[in-house]
Amino acid sequence: MKMQLWQEREIRHWSRESVAQKIGVTAETIRLIETGRRKPSYSVLVKLEDLFQRNHRQLFAVVDDKANHTNL
């Protein structure tokens, strides 16, 4: 299971490391958030919303990564 956050990052050709650096977390944290294994803190959530210019409902909608992977 992946979140829309993953797709937004992929569309922009940003690595997990670059997103992590922009918002002050680790790449592992981004991976865990993208796969739904960790919920972001409020401060991280706000930073992600600002970075991607999307609200939390958009960023954390579940996407079918198998179907979307072929469309990228």
Order of alpha helices (4+ residues) and beta strands (2+ residues): beta-alpha-alpha-alpha-alpha-alpha-beta-alpha
